[in-house]
Amino acid sequence: MSSQRFKNDLRRDEDFDLDSYLHEKSSEEIEDGFDEEQSIPKPSAKRNLAALSIFGVISLVWLFTFGPFSWLITDSGSQTNVVTQGQAAVQAPLPPPVPLPERLSNQQGVPDSYLDYLQEATEKGFTNQISSSGIQALYNSGVPISYLESLEAAGYLDDFSYSAIIGLYNGGVPIAYLDQMSTAGYLNDFSYSAIIGLYNGGVTTQYLDQMQTGEFLDKFSYSALIGMYNAGVSTEYLSLMEQGGYLDKFSYSGLIGLSSSGVSIEFLDQLSSANMLDKFSYSGIIGMHSSGVTTEYLTDLEKAGFIDTYSYSGIIGLYTSGVPVSYLTELDKRGLLTDMSYSDVIRVYND
């Protein structure tokens, strides 16, 4: 597997920065996918505060902005059709960085005095591996010497910069999870921020194995993997999308929405055959599929010249209200359609 996109910057002192994580279903309770015999400790509230805050905010943004519920936000009669297919959905900006949890001197095993911390680090040889500024940063971030000892004993101390160690510790990533990633061969394929995200997103190495077997692991960012795992997007669904030629037509949030809303490959095939697939956003496709809008109705709208007149919410409203395309044609002939929104058309038709 190509690892260029995810390769660790092993000894760079990079700032801790989690990529955006979309999207949807992340509010569901994550089942522990790890072997009980490995006894991976749950991250504590103090250590997990930063990562969980970020994922919580991003999940809400994703759910109502790009997720399958986004199609519910209609434009109440807008005459402008949404034509955004074939392009990845624009990602919401990350929230401001969340401060690291306050250092708890005695509880975390970090001395009150930096000189005591420095002395312990020196006696145990860590000042030979980590710069003085790195030792200072580790102390200020509440990383105990015992965590450095655990990393060293497991053979990971040289694999991460001090900023990565700060992120891993405050992200609650246990040594056991690093062991699993290493054993599965993924430790060097993801950045430390990706490892933090995957761990806190509950992504198991088994799911990564499935993505690798299906040759999808290189096709998605780690935030996409987190989103699809928590939304229950199966590799079987991804395989069907790829076979149909649709995998590259949708962003990962689109794939999550389509899968979660039960949009079938057959419906996509019908839209594609009618040359309608590129005329609607994935939220539009979800809405029309859920509302039972047929491709025949869409084809009739296009033939009559109305397909670009209404947004997908307008088309859904017209179809579910039983407004035939012939009625739109009659209104147009009388010169009445220009100043009427789709809700006006529905009201006049029902009257």
Secondary structure, 3 states (H helix, E strand, C coil): CCCCCCCCCCCCCCCCCCCCCCCCCCCCCCCCCCCHHHCCCCCCHHHHHHHHHHHHHHHHHHHHHCCHHHHHCCCCCCCCCCCCCCCCCCCCCCCCCCCCCCCCCCCCCCCCCHHHHHHHHHHCCHHHCCCHHHHHHHHHCCCCHHHHHHHHHHCCHHHCCHHHHHHHHHCCCCHHHHHHHHHHCCHHHCCHHHHHHHHHCCCCHHHHHHHHHCCCHHHCCHHHHHHHHHHCCCHHHHHHHHHCCCHHHCCHHHHHHHHHCCCCHHHHHHHHHCCCHHHCCHHHHHHHHHHCCCHHHHHHHHHCCCCCCCCHHHHHHHHHCCCCHHHHHHHHHCCCCCCCCHHHHHHHHHC
